[in-house]
Amino acid sequence: MAYPDPYIEYRTTLSRIPLLVLAGEEKFIEIAPGTSFGSNHNTTRLCLKAIEEVFKTGKIEKVLDFGCGSGILAISAAVLGAGSVLAIDIDPIAVEEAIKNVERNGVSAKVGVLRASLEAVKERYDLVMANIVTDELLRMAEGIKMVMDENGVLVVSGISELKKEKAISGFKEAGFDLVREFTGDGWVAIWFKLSSRMNRDFVGVA
């Protein structure tokens, strides 16, 4: 079975996306029409389901969304309770659209959007999110570790079920432990945490 490229998405209408916040109420965010990825694809829906569950742990303050596309995940993290969110993308069109969507949803005080690569990030985060293709995720696994707090978690998608085992195996080899999978319609979002071995490596690191 062939799966469409998760990067391809053209939004011709306004999207309203529901989120379940910690209080149990439903809130909606809005993503304007545009060409940057992120609102209607199954990988996005799975990521949203995953981060809703992550925020139930009550330990998330600083969030990084890299390859942010439309900004949907960054905006959702802010609505779900993050104190601050950094959204980055190397595509100038995505950055422009993400900024507009952040403003549209009234979360500019929490969400910063920059045109930047992962390598430019110098701080550490409680939650790192990325909805990009499997091979790119695995290529950046070492860089992801460098921007995670020792107790931080990672949510990734853009992974087809055909590549799920490759993704899990690759991240385990890189020093991550699997927490939970979210699957639907041939796609997977995966919640990881740094392994206990990796946590020991943080001892003495400023």
Secondary structure by P-SEA (a helix, b strand, c coil): cccccccbbbbcbbbbbbbbccccbbbbbbbccccccccccaaaaaaaaaaaaaaccccccbbbbcccccaaaaaaaaaacccbbbbbbccaaaaaaaaaaaaaacccccbbbbbcccccccccccbbbbbccaaaaaaaaaaaaaaccccbbbbbccccccaaaaaaaaaaaabbbbccccccccbbbbbbcccaaaaaaacccc
